[in-house]
Amino acid sequence: MQRTHTLAEAQGHLPEIARRLNQAPHLVEYISDRGLPTDLALTTRSHIRHLEGIVTRLQREASPFVLAGSITVNGSDDDLERDLVANRSEQNALFEAKLRSFSE
């Protein structure tokens, strides 16, 4: 469950917010204020470290693809290009689905 507070509300309820977040470390509470260009997010250090670990693993897995010398192709260059475009599209969709699953 996400909660959004104004800056004044957050200041007045900070101990309560801190207890709630410590009881459910996966939660994120947002603080908005007219003077801020974007909302702030408040969560636990363990949740941030967990998210950083996920990003690090995803970045490690996303090594650059090198085609030259890595495969033998039967077919024309156009066939290969069409297959590569289809594969990139499929992989992008899988990556987006994985990212959405992490934010739920």
Residue pairs with C-beta under 8 A, 6 or more apart in sequence:
1 27
2 27
2 28
2 29
2 30
3 27
3 29
3 30
4 29
4 30
4 31
4 32
4 39
5 13
5 17
5 29
5 30
5 31
5 32
6 31
6 32
6 33
7 31
7 32
7 33
7 35
7 36
10 17
10 29
10 31
10 42
17 29
17 42
20 27
20 29
21 27
21 29
21 42
21 43
21 44
22 44
25 43
25 44
25 46
25 47
26 47
27 43
27 47
28 41
28 42
28 43
28 47
29 41
29 42
29 43
30 39
30 40
30 41
30 42
31 39
31 40
31 41
31 42
32 39
32 40
51 102
54 102
58 95
58 98
62 95
73 79
73 80
